[in-house]
Amino acid sequence: MRQAQKKSEEVMVRFEFVDLANTVTIKTFNKEIYFLKSSLLVQNVHNNQILRFHEIYYDIRTVRTIEGKVLAKRKNRNSELVKVERSRSVRAS
């Protein structure tokens, strides 16, 4: 009998966001979208409200690069923010 292999999930911790300033957008479970600024500040793209990163950290659902590549996801509010590594190649038509 084969034993099912569980994927190892690498948690994305807060300090990793320091290097991502001005390069990622963050979507929350409330469907709000923020742009990560320097000094770990986030700016709401709709109303320009500025918050500290730690104020929304546990509400983060998806972290994407400006180009749209997903860097990290959280399945639900109670789970950890996990890095996403997809190695799909995009075909040019």
C-alpha positions in Angstrom: 0.0 0.0 0.0 1.3 3.4 -0.9 1.4 6.1 1.8 0.0 9.4 0.8 2.6 12.2 0.7 1.7 15.4 2.3 3.0 18.6 0.6 5.3 20.5 2.9 3.9 24.0 3.2 6.3 26.9 3.9 4.7 29.6 6.0 5.2 33.2 4.9 6.2 35.2 7.9 5.7 39.0 8.4 9.4 40.0 8.1 9.5 38.5 4.5 7.2 41.4 3.4 9.9 44.0 4.1 11.7 43.1 0.8 8.4 43.2 -1.1 7.6 46.9 -0.6 6.1 48.5 -3.8 6.1 45.2 -5.6 2.9 43.3 -4.3 -0.8 43.7 -3.9 -2.7 42.1 -1.0 -6.3 40.9 -1.1 -8.1 40.4 2.2 -11.1 38.1 3.1 -13.2 41.3 3.1 -12.3 41.6 -0.7 -10.3 44.8 -0.1 -7.1 45.2 -2.1 -4.0 46.9 -0.7 -0.7 47.9 -2.1 2.3 47.3 0.1 4.3 50.5 0.7 7.7 51.0 2.4 8.0 50.7 6.2 5.3 48.0 6.2 2.4 50.3 5.4 -0.4 49.3 3.2 -2.6 51.5 1.1 -6.2 50.6 0.1 -6.4 50.9 -3.7 -10.0 52.1 -3.7 -10.1 54.8 -1.0 -6.3 55.4 -0.4 -6.6 54.7 3.3 -3.2 53.9 4.8 -2.9 51.2 7.5 0.0 49.5 9.2 0.7 46.0 7.8 0.1 44.3 11.1 -3.5 45.6 11.2 -4.4 43.5 8.2 -2.0 40.6 8.4 -4.4 38.0 9.8 -7.1 39.0 7.3 -4.7 38.5 4.2 -6.1 36.0 1.8 -3.8 36.4 -1.3 -0.4 38.1 -2.0 0.3 38.8 -5.7 3.1 40.5 -7.5 2.2 43.5 -9.7 2.4 41.1 -12.7 -0.3 38.9 -11.1 1.8 35.9 -9.9 0.5 34.5 -6.6 3.2 34.5 -3.9 1.2 33.4 -0.9 -2.3 32.3 0.1 -4.4 31.6 3.1 -7.2 29.0 2.8 -9.3 30.5 5.6 -9.0 33.0 8.4 -7.7 30.4 10.8 -5.0 29.0 8.7 -1.4 30.2 8.1 -0.3 32.3 5.2 1.5 29.8 3.0 3.9 30.4 0.1 2.7 29.3 -3.3 5.2 27.8 -5.8 3.8 27.0 -9.1 6.0 26.0 -11.9 3.6 26.2 -14.8 5.0 27.4 -18.1 2.9 29.8 -20.1 2.7 29.0 -23.7 2.9 31.8 -26.3 0.2 31.6 -29.0 
